[in-house]
């Protein structure tokens, strides 16, 4: 089980968009990851990255 996802994070650390770039084989795992990330809050972006907001991050999730 593995999936890859791309997130867009606003300057305040909120996930504003998520795009599954490589779905996992388990639908339950996929839904759990997407649900968790939709509720995630990160810290404010550093000042040097705020002009690039929303900031894109790629994640590879392996349980």
N, CA, C and O atoms as a Tripos MOL2 file, in Angstrom:
@<TRIPOS>MOLECULE
protein
  252   251    63     0     0
PROTEIN
NO_CHARGES

@<TRIPOS>ATOM
      1 N           0.8450   -1.1880    0.0000 N.3       1 UNK1
      2 CA          0.0000    0.0000    0.0000 C.3       1 UNK1
      3 C           0.8830    1.2410    0.0000 C.2       1 UNK1
      4 O           1.7720    1.3950    0.8380 O.2       1 UNK1
      5 N           0.6270    2.0880   -0.9240 N.am      2 UNK2
      6 CA          1.3520    3.3440   -1.0470 C.3       2 UNK2
      7 C           0.5100    4.2630   -1.9150 C.2       2 UNK2
      8 O          -0.1530    3.8130   -2.8490 O.2       2 UNK2
      9 N           0.5400    5.5610   -1.6010 N.am      3 UNK3
     10 CA         -0.1020    6.5130   -2.4790 C.3       3 UNK3
     11 C           0.7080    7.7920   -2.4920 C.2       3 UNK3
     12 O           1.4770    8.0710   -1.5720 O.2       3 UNK3
     13 N           0.5240    8.5650   -3.5500 N.am      4 UNK4
     14 CA          1.2010    9.8460   -3.6860 C.3       4 UNK4
     15 C           0.1260   10.9190   -3.8520 C.2       4 UNK4
     16 O          -0.8610   10.7420   -4.5660 O.2       4 UNK4
     17 N           0.3540   12.0220   -3.1730 N.am      5 UNK5
     18 CA         -0.6320   13.0960   -3.1670 C.3       5 UNK5
     19 C           0.0830   14.4370   -3.2350 C.2       5 UNK5
     20 O           1.1890   14.5900   -2.7160 O.2       5 UNK5
     21 N          -0.5510   15.3930   -3.8720 N.am      6 UNK6
     22 CA         -0.0110   16.7510   -3.9420 C.3       6 UNK6
     23 C          -0.9700   17.6780   -3.2010 C.2       6 UNK6
     24 O          -2.1720   17.6880   -3.4660 O.2       6 UNK6
     25 N          -0.4270   18.4480   -2.2790 N.am      7 UNK7
     26 CA         -1.2210   19.3710   -1.4800 C.3       7 UNK7
     27 C          -0.8850   20.8040   -1.8440 C.2       7 UNK7
     28 O           0.2480   21.1120   -2.2150 O.2       7 UNK7
     29 N          -1.8620   21.6690   -1.7380 N.am      8 UNK8
     30 CA         -1.6390   23.1080   -1.8250 C.3       8 UNK8
     31 C          -1.9920   23.6760   -0.4600 C.2       8 UNK8
     32 O          -3.0800   23.4420    0.0660 O.2       8 UNK8
     33 N          -1.0520   24.4260    0.1040 N.am      9 UNK9
     34 CA         -1.2080   24.9620    1.4460 C.3       9 UNK9
     35 C          -1.2030   26.4800    1.3670 C.2       9 UNK9
     36 O          -0.3190   27.0710    0.7450 O.2       9 UNK9
     37 N          -2.2010   27.1200    2.0050 N.am     10 UNK10
     38 CA         -2.2340   28.5840    1.9780 C.3      10 UNK10
     39 C          -1.2280   29.1490    2.9790 C.2      10 UNK10
     40 O          -0.5890   28.3980    3.7160 O.2      10 UNK10
     41 N          -1.0930   30.4460    3.0010 N.am     11 UNK11
     42 CA         -0.0570   31.0800    3.8320 C.3      11 UNK11
     43 C          -0.2620   30.8720    5.3190 C.2      11 UNK11
     44 O           0.6600   31.0810    6.1060 O.2      11 UNK11
     45 N          -1.4810   30.4580    5.7220 N.am     12 UNK12
     46 CA         -1.7680   30.2200    7.1290 C.3      12 UNK12
     47 C          -1.6490   28.7480    7.5240 C.2      12 UNK12
     48 O          -1.9170   28.3910    8.6710 O.2      12 UNK12
     49 N          -1.2470   27.8900    6.5770 N.am     13 UNK13
     50 CA         -1.0320   26.4830    6.8700 C.3      13 UNK13
     51 C          -2.2290   25.5830    6.6520 C.2      13 UNK13
     52 O          -2.1960   24.4110    7.0290 O.2      13 UNK13
     53 N          -3.2780   26.1010    6.0530 N.am     14 UNK14
     54 CA         -4.4760   25.2990    5.7920 C.3      14 UNK14
     55 C          -4.3620   24.6410    4.4210 C.2      14 UNK14
     56 O          -3.9450   25.2720    3.4490 O.2      14 UNK14
     57 N          -4.7370   23.3610    4.3550 N.am     15 UNK15
     58 CA         -4.7490   22.6410    3.0830 C.3      15 UNK15
     59 C          -5.9440   23.1470    2.2790 C.2      15 UNK15
     60 O          -7.0900   23.0040    2.7050 O.2      15 UNK15
     61 N          -5.6730   23.7380    1.1200 N.am     16 UNK16
     62 CA         -6.7520   24.3010    0.2950 C.3      16 UNK16
     63 C          -7.0650   23.4450   -0.9250 C.2      16 UNK16
     64 O          -8.1020   23.6250   -1.5640 O.2      16 UNK16
     65 N          -6.1780   22.5210   -1.2470 N.am     17 UNK17
     66 CA         -6.4140   21.6230   -2.3800 C.3      17 UNK17
     67 C          -5.5830   20.3670   -2.1880 C.2      17 UNK17
     68 O          -4.4550   20.4260   -1.6990 O.2      17 UNK17
     69 N          -6.1410   19.2470   -2.5710 N.am     18 UNK18
     70 CA         -5.3920   17.9910   -2.5480 C.3      18 UNK18
     71 C          -5.6900   17.2240   -3.8250 C.2      18 UNK18
     72 O          -6.8370   17.1250   -4.2610 O.2      18 UNK18
     73 N          -4.6350   16.6870   -4.4120 N.am     19 UNK19
     74 CA         -4.7600   15.9800   -5.6840 C.3      19 UNK19
     75 C          -4.0250   14.6560   -5.5610 C.2      19 UNK19
     76 O          -2.8290   14.6240   -5.2710 O.2      19 UNK19
     77 N          -4.7370   13.5790   -5.7790 N.am     20 UNK20
     78 CA         -4.1560   12.2470   -5.7240 C.3      20 UNK20
     79 C          -3.4130   11.9900   -7.0250 C.2      20 UNK20
     80 O          -4.0350   11.9140   -8.0840 O.2      20 UNK20
     81 N          -2.0910   11.8560   -6.9650 N.am     21 UNK21
     82 CA         -1.3080   11.6610   -8.1830 C.3      21 UNK21
     83 C          -1.0230   10.1850   -8.4480 C.2      21 UNK21
     84 O          -0.7740    9.7950   -9.5890 O.2      21 UNK21
     85 N          -1.0600    9.3660   -7.4000 N.am     22 UNK22
     86 CA         -0.9300    7.9110   -7.5650 C.3      22 UNK22
     87 C          -1.8030    7.2500   -6.5090 C.2      22 UNK22
     88 O          -1.4050    7.1550   -5.3480 O.2      22 UNK22
     89 N          -2.9910    6.7890   -6.8990 N.am     23 UNK23
     90 CA         -3.8900    6.1790   -5.9240 C.3      23 UNK23
     91 C          -3.3160    4.8850   -5.3570 C.2      23 UNK23
     92 O          -2.5360    4.1880   -6.0060 O.2      23 UNK23
     93 N          -3.7200    4.5910   -4.1440 N.am     24 UNK24
     94 CA         -3.3100    3.3400   -3.5190 C.3      24 UNK24
     95 C          -4.2260    2.2040   -3.9360 C.2      24 UNK24
     96 O          -5.2680    2.4290   -4.5510 O.2      24 UNK24
     97 N          -3.8360    0.9930   -3.6020 N.am     25 UNK25
     98 CA         -4.6440   -0.1770   -3.9540 C.3      25 UNK25
     99 C          -5.8260   -0.3500   -3.0080 C.2      25 UNK25
    100 O          -6.8270   -0.9680   -3.3700 O.2      25 UNK25
    101 N          -5.7110    0.1930   -1.7970 N.am     26 UNK26
    102 CA         -6.7810    0.0760   -0.8130 C.3      26 UNK26
    103 C          -7.6000    1.3630   -0.7720 C.2      26 UNK26
    104 O          -7.0760    2.4350   -0.4690 O.2      26 UNK26
    105 N          -8.8720    1.2470   -1.0750 N.am     27 UNK27
    106 CA         -9.7590    2.4050   -1.0470 C.3      27 UNK27
    107 C          -9.9050    2.9260    0.3850 C.2      27 UNK27
    108 O          -9.9700    4.1370    0.5970 O.2      27 UNK27
    109 N          -9.9570    2.0250    1.3650 N.am     28 UNK28
    110 CA        -10.0810    2.4440    2.7660 C.3      28 UNK28
    111 C          -8.8690    3.2750    3.1870 C.2      28 UNK28
    112 O          -9.0190    4.3160    3.8260 O.2      28 UNK28
    113 N          -7.6880    2.8220    2.8330 N.am     29 UNK29
    114 CA         -6.4620    3.5520    3.1610 C.3      29 UNK29
    115 C          -6.4660    4.9180    2.4840 C.2      29 UNK29
    116 O          -6.1420    5.9300    3.1070 O.2      29 UNK29
    117 N          -6.8290    4.9390    1.2270 N.am     30 UNK30
    118 CA         -6.8800    6.1790    0.4520 C.3      30 UNK30
    119 C          -7.8330    7.1810    1.1000 C.2      30 UNK30
    120 O          -7.4810    8.3470    1.2780 O.2      30 UNK30
    121 N          -9.0350    6.7330    1.4520 N.am     31 UNK31
    122 CA        -10.0180    7.6160    2.0750 C.3      31 UNK31
    123 C          -9.5480    8.1080    3.4450 C.2      31 UNK31
    124 O          -9.7810    9.2620    3.8020 O.2      31 UNK31
    125 N          -8.8900    7.2410    4.2090 N.am     32 UNK32
    126 CA         -8.3840    7.6380    5.5250 C.3      32 UNK32
    127 C          -7.3270    8.7320    5.3940 C.2      32 UNK32
    128 O          -7.3280    9.6930    6.1640 O.2      32 UNK32
    129 N          -6.4360    8.5910    4.4310 N.am     33 UNK33
    130 CA         -5.3900    9.5940    4.2170 C.3      33 UNK33
    131 C          -6.0050   10.9090    3.7550 C.2      33 UNK33
    132 O          -5.6640   11.9660    4.2870 O.2      33 UNK33
    133 N          -6.8910   10.8650    2.7880 N.am     34 UNK34
    134 CA         -7.5160   12.0870    2.2710 C.3      34 UNK34
    135 C          -8.3300   12.7940    3.3520 C.2      34 UNK34
    136 O          -8.3030   14.0210    3.4470 O.2      34 UNK34
    137 N          -9.0430   12.0330    4.1560 N.am     35 UNK35
    138 CA         -9.8320   12.6240    5.2310 C.3      35 UNK35
    139 C          -8.9190   13.2790    6.2750 C.2      35 UNK35
    140 O          -9.1930   14.3860    6.7380 O.2      35 UNK35
    141 N          -7.8560   12.6010    6.6320 N.am     36 UNK36
    142 CA         -6.9180   13.1550    7.6050 C.3      36 UNK36
    143 C          -6.2650   14.4260    7.1020 C.2      36 UNK36
    144 O          -6.1170   15.3900    7.8530 O.2      36 UNK36
    145 N          -5.8750   14.4350    5.8420 N.am     37 UNK37
    146 CA         -5.2200   15.6180    5.2850 C.3      37 UNK37
    147 C          -6.1830   16.7920    5.1220 C.2      37 UNK37
    148 O          -5.7680   17.9470    5.2140 O.2      37 UNK37
    149 N          -7.4450   16.5120    4.8840 N.am     38 UNK38
    150 CA         -8.4100   17.6060    4.7380 C.3      38 UNK38
    151 C          -8.6080   18.3320    6.0650 C.2      38 UNK38
    152 O          -9.0370   19.4860    6.0810 O.2      38 UNK38
    153 N          -8.2990   17.6670    7.1730 N.am     39 UNK39
    154 CA         -8.4380   18.2670    8.4920 C.3      39 UNK39
    155 C          -7.1040   18.7710    9.0520 C.2      39 UNK39
    156 O          -7.0660   19.3660   10.1290 O.2      39 UNK39
    157 N          -6.0320   18.5380    8.3340 N.am     40 UNK40
    158 CA         -4.6970   18.9090    8.8210 C.3      40 UNK40
    159 C          -4.5040   20.4210    8.8130 C.2      40 UNK40
    160 O          -5.0190   21.1290    7.9470 O.2      40 UNK40
    161 N          -3.7570   20.8880    9.7870 N.am     41 UNK41
    162 CA         -3.3620   22.2970    9.8560 C.3      41 UNK41
    163 C          -1.8640   22.3360   10.1020 C.2      41 UNK41
    164 O          -1.3530   21.7090   11.0300 O.2      41 UNK41
    165 N          -1.1790   23.0740    9.2660 N.am     42 UNK42
    166 CA          0.2560   23.2440    9.4110 C.3      42 UNK42
    167 C           0.5090   24.6490    9.9390 C.2      42 UNK42
    168 O          -0.4000   25.4780    9.9700 O.2      42 UNK42
    169 N           1.7140   24.9110   10.3430 N.am     43 UNK43
    170 CA          2.0510   26.2590   10.7860 C.3      43 UNK43
    171 C           2.0500   27.2290    9.6180 C.2      43 UNK43
    172 O           2.0300   26.8200    8.4570 O.2      43 UNK43
    173 N           2.0710   28.5180    9.9360 N.am     44 UNK44
    174 CA          2.1520   29.5360    8.8850 C.3      44 UNK44
    175 C           3.3710   29.2820    8.0150 C.2      44 UNK44
    176 O           4.4080   28.8270    8.4970 O.2      44 UNK44
    177 N           3.2370   29.5800    6.7260 N.am     45 UNK45
    178 CA          4.3800   29.4610    5.8280 C.3      45 UNK45
    179 C           5.4540   30.4680    6.2320 C.2      45 UNK45
    180 O           5.1270   31.5630    6.6890 O.2      45 UNK45
    181 N           6.7080   30.1210    6.0750 N.am     46 UNK46
    182 CA          7.7780   31.0950    6.3250 C.3      46 UNK46
    183 C           7.6130   32.3000    5.3980 C.2      46 UNK46
    184 O           7.0720   32.1720    4.3000 O.2      46 UNK46
    185 N           8.0720   33.4450    5.8330 N.am     47 UNK47
    186 CA          7.9160   34.6760    5.0520 C.3      47 UNK47
    187 C           8.4520   34.5330    3.6290 C.2      47 UNK47
    188 O           7.8920   35.0940    2.6870 O.2      47 UNK47
    189 N           9.5360   33.7790    3.4820 N.am     48 UNK48
    190 CA         10.1440   33.6290    2.1580 C.3      48 UNK48
    191 C           9.2590   32.8550    1.1790 C.2      48 UNK48
    192 O           9.4580   32.9500   -0.0320 O.2      48 UNK48
    193 N           8.2960   32.0970    1.6770 N.am     49 UNK49
    194 CA          7.4150   31.3110    0.7990 C.3      49 UNK49
    195 C           6.0180   31.9090    0.6570 C.2      49 UNK49
    196 O           5.2440   31.4560   -0.1870 O.2      49 UNK49
    197 N           5.6860   32.8920    1.4420 N.am     50 UNK50
    198 CA          4.3230   33.4410    1.4240 C.3      50 UNK50
    199 C           3.9360   34.0290    0.0830 C.2      50 UNK50
    200 O           2.7620   34.0020   -0.2870 O.2      50 UNK50
    201 N           4.8960   34.5590   -0.6480 N.am     51 UNK51
    202 CA          4.5680   35.1310   -1.9590 C.3      51 UNK51
    203 C           4.2140   34.0380   -2.9640 C.2      51 UNK51
    204 O           3.6340   34.3230   -4.0110 O.2      51 UNK51
    205 N           4.5580   32.7940   -2.6520 N.am     52 UNK52
    206 CA          4.2530   31.6730   -3.5420 C.3      52 UNK52
    207 C           2.9870   30.9350   -3.1290 C.2      52 UNK52
    208 O           2.6750   29.8880   -3.6960 O.2      52 UNK52
    209 N           2.2580   31.4560   -2.1590 N.am     53 UNK53
    210 CA          1.0540   30.7850   -1.6620 C.3      53 UNK53
    211 C          -0.0200   30.7900   -2.7410 C.2      53 UNK53
    212 O          -0.1530   31.8000   -3.4330 O.2      53 UNK53
    213 N          -0.7890   29.7300   -2.9260 N.am     54 UNK54
    214 CA         -0.6630   28.4850   -2.1810 C.3      54 UNK54
    215 C           0.5950   27.7140   -2.5860 C.2      54 UNK54
    216 O           0.9730   27.6640   -3.7560 O.2      54 UNK54
    217 N           1.2180   27.1260   -1.5880 N.am     55 UNK55
    218 CA          2.4710   26.4160   -1.7590 C.3      55 UNK55
    219 C           2.1830   24.9330   -1.9750 C.2      55 UNK55
    220 O           1.4170   24.3360   -1.2190 O.2      55 UNK55
    221 N           2.7870   24.3380   -2.9950 N.am     56 UNK56
    222 CA          2.5440   22.9250   -3.3160 C.3      56 UNK56
    223 C           3.5680   22.0240   -2.6450 C.2      56 UNK56
    224 O           4.7620   22.3210   -2.6060 O.2      56 UNK56
    225 N           3.0640   20.9160   -2.1180 N.am     57 UNK57
    226 CA          3.8970   19.9170   -1.4440 C.3      57 UNK57
    227 C           3.4940   18.5440   -1.9660 C.2      57 UNK57
    228 O           2.3040   18.2580   -2.1010 O.2      57 UNK57
    229 N           4.4580   17.7060   -2.2540 N.am     58 UNK58
    230 CA          4.1700   16.3280   -2.6820 C.3      58 UNK58
    231 C           4.4990   15.3810   -1.5400 C.2      58 UNK58
    232 O           5.5510   15.4800   -0.9080 O.2      58 UNK58
    233 N           3.5710   14.4580   -1.2920 N.am     59 UNK59
    234 CA          3.7580   13.4730   -0.2240 C.3      59 UNK59
    235 C           3.6600   12.0600   -0.7720 C.2      59 UNK59
    236 O           2.8660   11.7790   -1.6690 O.2      59 UNK59
    237 N           4.4600   11.1970   -0.2310 N.am     60 UNK60
    238 CA          4.3910    9.7660   -0.5260 C.3      60 UNK60
    239 C           4.0170    9.1150    0.8040 C.2      60 UNK60
    240 O           4.7730    9.2040    1.7710 O.2      60 UNK60
    241 N           2.8630    8.4650    0.8570 N.am     61 UNK61
    242 CA          2.3440    7.8990    2.0990 C.3      61 UNK61
    243 C           2.4340    6.3840    2.0500 C.2      61 UNK61
    244 O           1.8630    5.7350    1.1740 O.2      61 UNK61
    245 N           3.1740    5.8340    3.0220 N.am     62 UNK62
    246 CA          3.3350    4.3900    3.1510 C.3      62 UNK62
    247 C           2.9860    4.0200    4.5860 C.2      62 UNK62
    248 O           3.6160    4.5210    5.5170 O.2      62 UNK62
    249 N           2.0020    3.1570    4.7840 N.am     63 UNK63
    250 CA          1.6220    2.8080    6.1610 C.3      63 UNK63
    251 C           2.6790    1.9370    6.8450 C.2      63 UNK63
    252 O           2.5110    1.5580    8.0040 O.2      63 UNK63
@<TRIPOS>BOND
     1     1     2 1
     2     2     3 1
     3     3     4 2
     4     3     5 am
     5     5     6 1
     6     6     7 1
     7     7     8 2
     8     7     9 am
     9     9    10 1
    10    10    11 1
    11    11    12 2
    12    11    13 am
    13    13    14 1
    14    14    15 1
    15    15    16 2
    16    15    17 am
    17    17    18 1
    18    18    19 1
    19    19    20 2
    20    19    21 am
    21    21    22 1
    22    22    23 1
    23    23    24 2
    24    23    25 am
    25    25    26 1
    26    26    27 1
    27    27    28 2
    28    27    29 am
    29    29    30 1
    30    30    31 1
    31    31    32 2
    32    31    33 am
    33    33    34 1
    34    34    35 1
    35    35    36 2
    36    35    37 am
    37    37    38 1
    38    38    39 1
    39    39    40 2
    40    39    41 am
    41    41    42 1
    42    42    43 1
    43    43    44 2
    44    43    45 am
    45    45    46 1
    46    46    47 1
    47    47    48 2
    48    47    49 am
    49    49    50 1
    50    50    51 1
    51    51    52 2
    52    51    53 am
    53    53    54 1
    54    54    55 1
    55    55    56 2
    56    55    57 am
    57    57    58 1
    58    58    59 1
    59    59    60 2
    60    59    61 am
    61    61    62 1
    62    62    63 1
    63    63    64 2
    64    63    65 am
    65    65    66 1
    66    66    67 1
    67    67    68 2
    68    67    69 am
    69    69    70 1
    70    70    71 1
    71    71    72 2
    72    71    73 am
    73    73    74 1
    74    74    75 1
    75    75    76 2
    76    75    77 am
    77    77    78 1
    78    78    79 1
    79    79    80 2
    80    79    81 am
    81    81    82 1
    82    82    83 1
    83    83    84 2
    84    83    85 am
    85    85    86 1
    86    86    87 1
    87    87    88 2
    88    87    89 am
    89    89    90 1
    90    90    91 1
    91    91    92 2
    92    91    93 am
    93    93    94 1
    94    94    95 1
    95    95    96 2
    96    95    97 am
    97    97    98 1
    98    98    99 1
    99    99   100 2
   100    99   101 am
   101   101   102 1
   102   102   103 1
   103   103   104 2
   104   103   105 am
   105   105   106 1
   106   106   107 1
   107   107   108 2
   108   107   109 am
   109   109   110 1
   110   110   111 1
   111   111   112 2
   112   111   113 am
   113   113   114 1
   114   114   115 1
   115   115   116 2
   116   115   117 am
   117   117   118 1
   118   118   119 1
   119   119   120 2
   120   119   121 am
   121   121   122 1
   122   122   123 1
   123   123   124 2
   124   123   125 am
   125   125   126 1
   126   126   127 1
   127   127   128 2
   128   127   129 am
   129   129   130 1
   130   130   131 1
   131   131   132 2
   132   131   133 am
   133   133   134 1
   134   134   135 1
   135   135   136 2
   136   135   137 am
   137   137   138 1
   138   138   139 1
   139   139   140 2
   140   139   141 am
   141   141   142 1
   142   142   143 1
   143   143   144 2
   144   143   145 am
   145   145   146 1
   146   146   147 1
   147   147   148 2
   148   147   149 am
   149   149   150 1
   150   150   151 1
   151   151   152 2
   152   151   153 am
   153   153   154 1
   154   154   155 1
   155   155   156 2
   156   155   157 am
   157   157   158 1
   158   158   159 1
   159   159   160 2
   160   159   161 am
   161   161   162 1
   162   162   163 1
   163   163   164 2
   164   163   165 am
   165   165   166 1
   166   166   167 1
   167   167   168 2
   168   167   169 am
   169   169   170 1
   170   170   171 1
   171   171   172 2
   172   171   173 am
   173   173   174 1
   174   174   175 1
   175   175   176 2
   176   175   177 am
   177   177   178 1
   178   178   179 1
   179   179   180 2
   180   179   181 am
   181   181   182 1
   182   182   183 1
   183   183   184 2
   184   183   185 am
   185   185   186 1
   186   186   187 1
   187   187   188 2
   188   187   189 am
   189   189   190 1
   190   190   191 1
   191   191   192 2
   192   191   193 am
   193   193   194 1
   194   194   195 1
   195   195   196 2
   196   195   197 am
   197   197   198 1
   198   198   199 1
   199   199   200 2
   200   199   201 am
   201   201   202 1
   202   202   203 1
   203   203   204 2
   204   203   205 am
   205   205   206 1
   206   206   207 1
   207   207   208 2
   208   207   209 am
   209   209   210 1
   210   210   211 1
   211   211   212 2
   212   211   213 am
   213   213   214 1
   214   214   215 1
   215   215   216 2
   216   215   217 am
   217   217   218 1
   218   218   219 1
   219   219   220 2
   220   219   221 am
   221   221   222 1
   222   222   223 1
   223   223   224 2
   224   223   225 am
   225   225   226 1
   226   226   227 1
   227   227   228 2
   228   227   229 am
   229   229   230 1
   230   230   231 1
   231   231   232 2
   232   231   233 am
   233   233   234 1
   234   234   235 1
   235   235   236 2
   236   235   237 am
   237   237   238 1
   238   238   239 1
   239   239   240 2
   240   239   241 am
   241   241   242 1
   242   242   243 1
   243   243   244 2
   244   243   245 am
   245   245   246 1
   246   246   247 1
   247   247   248 2
   248   247   249 am
   249   249   250 1
   250   250   251 1
   251   251   252 2
@<TRIPOS>SUBSTRUCTURE
     1 UNK1         2 RESIDUE 1 A UNK
     2 UNK2         6 RESIDUE 1 A UNK
     3 UNK3        10 RESIDUE 1 A UNK
     4 UNK4        14 RESIDUE 1 A UNK
     5 UNK5        18 RESIDUE 1 A UNK
     6 UNK6        22 RESIDUE 1 A UNK
     7 UNK7        26 RESIDUE 1 A UNK
     8 UNK8        30 RESIDUE 1 A UNK
     9 UNK9        34 RESIDUE 1 A UNK
    10 UNK10       38 RESIDUE 1 A UNK
    11 UNK11       42 RESIDUE 1 A UNK
    12 UNK12       46 RESIDUE 1 A UNK
    13 UNK13       50 RESIDUE 1 A UNK
    14 UNK14       54 RESIDUE 1 A UNK
    15 UNK15       58 RESIDUE 1 A UNK
    16 UNK16       62 RESIDUE 1 A UNK
    17 UNK17       66 RESIDUE 1 A UNK
    18 UNK18       70 RESIDUE 1 A UNK
    19 UNK19       74 RESIDUE 1 A UNK
    20 UNK20       78 RESIDUE 1 A UNK
    21 UNK21       82 RESIDUE 1 A UNK
    22 UNK22       86 RESIDUE 1 A UNK
    23 UNK23       90 RESIDUE 1 A UNK
    24 UNK24       94 RESIDUE 1 A UNK
    25 UNK25       98 RESIDUE 1 A UNK
    26 UNK26      102 RESIDUE 1 A UNK
    27 UNK27      106 RESIDUE 1 A UNK
    28 UNK28      110 RESIDUE 1 A UNK
    29 UNK29      114 RESIDUE 1 A UNK
    30 UNK30      118 RESIDUE 1 A UNK
    31 UNK31      122 RESIDUE 1 A UNK
    32 UNK32      126 RESIDUE 1 A UNK
    33 UNK33      130 RESIDUE 1 A UNK
    34 UNK34      134 RESIDUE 1 A UNK
    35 UNK35      138 RESIDUE 1 A UNK
    36 UNK36      142 RESIDUE 1 A UNK
    37 UNK37      146 RESIDUE 1 A UNK
    38 UNK38      150 RESIDUE 1 A UNK
    39 UNK39      154 RESIDUE 1 A UNK
    40 UNK40      158 RESIDUE 1 A UNK
    41 UNK41      162 RESIDUE 1 A UNK
    42 UNK42      166 RESIDUE 1 A UNK
    43 UNK43      170 RESIDUE 1 A UNK
    44 UNK44      174 RESIDUE 1 A UNK
    45 UNK45      178 RESIDUE 1 A UNK
    46 UNK46      182 RESIDUE 1 A UNK
    47 UNK47      186 RESIDUE 1 A UNK
    48 UNK48      190 RESIDUE 1 A UNK
    49 UNK49      194 RESIDUE 1 A UNK
    50 UNK50      198 RESIDUE 1 A UNK
    51 UNK51      202 RESIDUE 1 A UNK
    52 UNK52      206 RESIDUE 1 A UNK
    53 UNK53      210 RESIDUE 1 A UNK
    54 UNK54      214 RESIDUE 1 A UNK
    55 UNK55      218 RESIDUE 1 A UNK
    56 UNK56      222 RESIDUE 1 A UNK
    57 UNK57      226 RESIDUE 1 A UNK
    58 UNK58      230 RESIDUE 1 A UNK
    59 UNK59      234 RESIDUE 1 A UNK
    60 UNK60      238 RESIDUE 1 A UNK
    61 UNK61      242 RESIDUE 1 A UNK
    62 UNK62      246 RESIDUE 1 A UNK
    63 UNK63      250 RESIDUE 1 A UNK
